[in-house]
Amino acid sequence: MENKRPLILISNDDGFQAKGINELIRYVSDLGDIVVMAPDGPRSGQSSAITVHDPVRYQLVRRVSGLTIYKCSGTPTDCIKLSKMTVLERKPDLLLSGINHGENAGINAIYSGTMGAVIEGCLNSIPSIGFSVDNHSLDADFVHCAETIRRIIRKTLQEGLPQNICLNVNFPAEGEIKGVRICRQTKGVWGHEWEKQTHPRGFDFFWLTGDFENKEPECEDTDNWAFHNGYASITPTSVDLTAYEMIDKLKAWNL
Amino acid sequence: MENKRPLILISNDDGFQAKGINELIRYVSDLGDIVVMAPDGPRSGQSSAITVHDPVRYQLVRRVSGLTIYKCSGTPTDCIKLSKMTVLERKPDLLLSGINHGENAGINAIYSGTMGAVIEGCLNSIPSIGFSVDNHSLDADFVHCAETIRRIIRKTLQEGLPQNICLNVNFPAEGEIKGVRICRQTKGVWGHEWEKQTHPRGFDFFWLTGDFENKEPECEDTDNWAFHNGYASITPTSVDLTAYEMIDKLKAWNL
């Protein structure tokens, strides 16, 4: 009676040495055989970027029982694409990305390299989940998320996910998790996004910064509300971007 | 009686010197006052990437009556974010991105820097449209798209677009446009994505390439079908990634 362990592919956008991914590996190590293909350094804000103009390479970092870690010179999306053709002997049963140092809720999911890896897994019909914590610190604490992460993973391995849908999970910075809320993406916009400085040679340059303006801070069904109020948020996320509700309206434009 | 001209912001991912963006500027120059903020070089495949770890700068390239062109060291998304805080005196009435050298239909919209700029415009409540032609040549022909582009722009200026919805327009490589079809994003996956080569020092490296496997080539309501059959495709595209149909199912998981 064979009891084959699930194959779990793990990536992130903070790089293979980040605390978050190494904590995630620790939390899930008994749930399956793990292959890590993660960027060789920070790739925050890389969205679903792919490396078009340069070659990409990968290298083995460590192989121990049930765990193999590779680092990759590309983006999070490149990591998933490259692992598929190189180090994976079969399609993974699950793809995990994170745990990201910093939340990826609301429209941040669009810029997120963590979610870039998740979206790529989903496009390849792998049940895919991104995990992020609302704490940018290099030494952020993740232990309060461990049990919820394991529960979500076990249930996803059991139930699967529909084609074209992946999960975006966000956690509060700290404290006991009050529960899990199924959410929608919070509406909002970034403001005051650049800080201007002047180069010694006299020209201006700009650092990306900014404040997120939540347009619906009171809406308890949004992901931002959930993790700001002590809950883990799960936002089911589609890789089919079609705005179906707009199709008939556009047809009526008679273009 | 003031007849204020629309303010049109234009960007792309092929860079400010590409033929496609300069053709687009030519086609729309009588439709409004134009500000261009485009990358200083190629940024294909940058998706909605933002520049997190480096400063970004911009420079004036040219200013003539009704047209101002800036180049920017960042990604297409950076271009839109930076123009908002620096060179734009008011919110644009329209954002255009392209014309891209190469199609951005189906799941390619997810990787596309052209669509990255469009999505950023949409997140900032600007009616936003991406234009792409199924021809990667640096000297691609765009003239066959001009009249359709103008018709789509005029209608969008007149009707506006709903919050959170932008347009992804793709054209055949050549030939008279048979008409405009309102489409959904084609389902498919990229295969054979990497070409392996060996470095003189003995290690392997990989170039991103690949074949798009269209999972529904016969479906006449998809964007790939449309531009492969001589039509311009318009895919209404949402920046709210929530898979609403999954919310109740996930609630039933009782996490």
Interface residues (C-beta under 8 A of the other chain):
Chain A: P42 S44 G45 Q46 S47 S48 A49 I50 T51 V52 H53 P55 V56 R57 Q59 T77 D78 K81 L82 K84 M85 T86 I107 A109 I110 Y111 G116 I119 L123 N124 S125 T148 R151 I152 K155 E159 P162 N164 I165 L167 V180 I182 R184 Q185 K187 V189 W190 H192 E193 W194 Q197 F203 D204 F205 F206 W207 L208 I234 T235 P236 T237 S238 V239 D240 L241 T242 A243 Y244 M246 I247 L250 K251 W253 L255
Chain B: P42 S44 G45 Q46 S47 S48 A49 I50 T51 V52 H53 P55 V56 R57 Q59 T77 D78 K81 L82 K84 M85 T86 I107 A109 I110 Y111 G116 I119 L123 N124 S125 T148 R151 I152 K155 E159 P162 N164 I165 L167 V180 I182 R184 Q185 K187 V189 W190 H192 E193 W194 Q197 F203 D204 F205 F206 W207 L208 I234 T235 P236 T237 S238 V239 D240 L241 T242 A243 Y244 M246 I247 L250 K251 W253 L255
